[in-house]
Amino acid sequence: MSNCKHQHEDGQTHQLDVEGVCVSYRKNRVLEDISFSTRCGNCLALVGPNGAGKSTLLKAIAGLVKRSHGSIRWSGEDNMKCRGGEFAYLPQFEEVSWDFPITVRGVVEMGRYPQLGPWRKFGEQDSAAVNSALEMMEMDGELANRQINELSGGQKQRVFIARAVAQQAHVLLLDEPFTGLDRNHMANLARLLRMLAGENRLVIASHHDLNSAHEIFDEALLLNRTMIAQGPCASTLTEENLDRTFSKDN
């Protein structure tokens, strides 16, 4: 699996710094003055009510939506200037066309496109990265040739995470990855995300199940258009902070 494993030089740490970020859709301010820092090796949960801006924040970090104010820096560099493979954004289930005729392997191979550029052909190194990612996410063997519309919910999540691993992304941005999964699939996906964080990737995911957040994530960021609190789950997911986050008056 060495082709996909995210490694650092001794003592090297990559940090994500979000400072004063505001995002507006037309005249509607969706995010207001968001500031926080986190680093590779962490699993960070975004927690907040529907419409709080969690998806928008993930897309802003990935560079998919423009911010009207503030800065987002990864390892000291503006996120919009980072190389294409640094960030991998995984949308919610309903945003994906699951009827598109493509195999699991075909989806994962798409993760190599940012590495190829306009001229380089798909080669042995790319195939090795795809195979390693499929194996890591337990989607190899017969599953690799299955059409994506034949997959279970948990398998669908794993194939898109495998694409991010093949991409060699350092930051994985997941929008409600546990929605619709049963307990066994949730536990399996949580294990895989913890494994990726253990390889010094940064995992950021919107999450609504407060009962499982402590088991999956190191940190939580409470959000309701503006940031309420951020830090270790034990000291952040408090009754007081959650009341402030989910208050209608916020």
N, C-alpha and C positions, 0 to 999 in steps of 0.2 A: 504493500500500500504506500510505498514511499513516494510514488508519483503524485499523490494527492495530499499527503500529510503536510500541514502548515507548520513550518519550523522557524525558529528565530535563532539569531546568533546569541552567544552567551550574554546575558544581561539586557538584551534588547526587548523593549516593550512598545507596542503600538497603542496609542490612546486616541479615543474619539472625544473631541471637544466641541460642544454645541453652545453657542453664546448669543443670547439675545435674539433668537430666531423668531420671526413673524412670517406667517403665510396667509395670504388672502386669496379667495376665489371671487373675482370681480370686486365688489365692494364689501364682501362678507369676510371678516377676519376670522380665520379658522384656528390659528395658533398665535399666541401672544407672549412674546418675551420668554422663550424657552431656553434655559441654560442648564447644562449638566455635563459631566465628564464620566466616561467609563473606559475600560481598556480590554485588550485581548485577554482571553481566558475566562471572561465573565459571561454569564447568562443573565440578561436584563429583561424583566417583564414590564410591559407598558399596561397600566391598569387605569380604567376610567369608564364612564358610561358611554352608551352609543352617542355618536356625534361629538365626542370629546376631542377628536383630532388625532387619534392613535394612528390610523392609516395614513393620514397626511404627514405625520412626523416620520414614519418609516419611509415614505416616498421622498420626503425632503432629504433625508440622510442619503438615500440611494441616488439622489440627483434627478429624480423623475418629475418633481414639481419645483418651481422656482420659489425662493424665499424673497419676501419684500424687504426684510431687514435681517441683520445678524450674520453670523458666520458658522460654518460647519467644517471642521478640520479633522483629517485622519492622519495620524503620525506627522502632524505639523503642516500638512498640505491641504489646500482647499478641496473639498470633496468633488467639486465639479471638474477639477484638474487631475484627479487621480486616474491611474490607468483603468481601462474598462473592466478588468477582472476583480477589482478590489471589493466591490459590493455586489451582493446577490439578493434581489428582492423576490419574495415568494408571495403572490397575491392570495386573497381568500378564494375558497372553492368556487363560488359562483362567478368569479371573474375569469375562470379558465374554461375554454371550449373543450370539454372532455370527449366530444364526438369527433374531434379532428383525427383523421386516420394516420396515426403515428405510433410506433412501438415505444416501449420503455427505453430501449437503447437509443432510439432516435431522439427522444427528449434529452437524455443525458449527453449525447453528442453535441447538442446545441450549446451546452456549457463551454465547449472548446472554441466556439466561433470568435469570442473576443480575443483569444490568444492567437488565432490564425492571421488576423489582419487581411488586407485585400489580396495578398499574393501567395502566402504560404498554403500548401495543400495539407489536408488531413493526413497525418503520418503515424509512425509507430508510437511516438511519444504521446500523441493524442489518444490513440487506441488504448495504450496502457493506462492513461489517466481515467478514461471512461470505464475500463474494466475494474480498476481499483475502487472507483466511486460506487459502482454497482455492487461490488463485493462488500464494501464498507456499510452500505445502506441495506444490505441483505436483499438486493433486487437482481442478483445474478442468476445464472442457470436458465431454466425455462421461463422465468418471469421476465427476463431481459427482452424476449421476443414477443411478449404479450402486448396487445393493443391497450392503450391507456384507458379506454372506456370499459375494459374488462376488470379493472382493478378495484379493490376495496378502498374505503376511505383512508385507512392507514397506509396502504401501499401507494396511493396517489401522493400523499405527503412525502413519503420516502423517495419517490422517483424525482420530485422536484428538488429535494435536498441533495440527492445524488447529482443532479445537474449543477448545483452550486458548488459541490465538492470537486467535480470534474473541472469546473471553471477555476478552481483554486482560489475561490473568494476568501478574503480574510474576514469580512463582515457579512453575516447572514441576517437578513431582515425578513421576519415571518409575520404575516398578517393572520391572526387567529388560527394557528396551525392545529390546535387541538379540538376545534369545533366539529361536532358530529362524530367524534371517535368514541368507541366504547372503552371501558376501563383497561382492557389488555392492550389495545392499540395506543392508548394514551401513555401507558407505562413504557411500551416499546419505543415510542417516539421520544419520550422524555429521556430515556437511556441514551438514545443516539445523539440527542442535542447535548447532553452532558459530555459525551465522548468527544464531540466536536469542540466544545469549549475546552476540554482537557488537552486538545491539540493546539491550544493558544489561538483559536478563532474567537471572535466576538459574536455572540448570538443575542439578537434583540427581537422579542416577539410580543405582539399584543396578546393579552390573556385575560379571560373573564372569570375563571374558576379560582376564587380566592383560597379555597380549601387545599388546592394542589400547588399553589404558587411557591410555598416554602420548600416543597420537595424538588421542584424543577429548577428554580432560579436562585441565583446568588443575590441579586438586587432587584428592586422594584422602583419604577418611576410612576407616580400617581399624577394623572393628567386630566384636566377638564378645560380645554382650550388654553389654559396656562398651567404651569407646573405647580403642583401642590407640595410634593415632597419626593426625594430620591435618596436611596441608600440601601443598606442590607435589608432583606425582607423582614427579619425579626423586629427591627426598630422602625421600619417604614410602614408596614401594613398594620398600623394600629387603628383602633376604633375611631379615635379622634381624626386621624388623617383620612380614613375612608369616609367618615361622615362629611368632611369638607369636600372630598372629591366628588361624591355622589349627591351632594346637596343641590337642589333645584335653584338655589339662590346664587350658586357659584358662577 
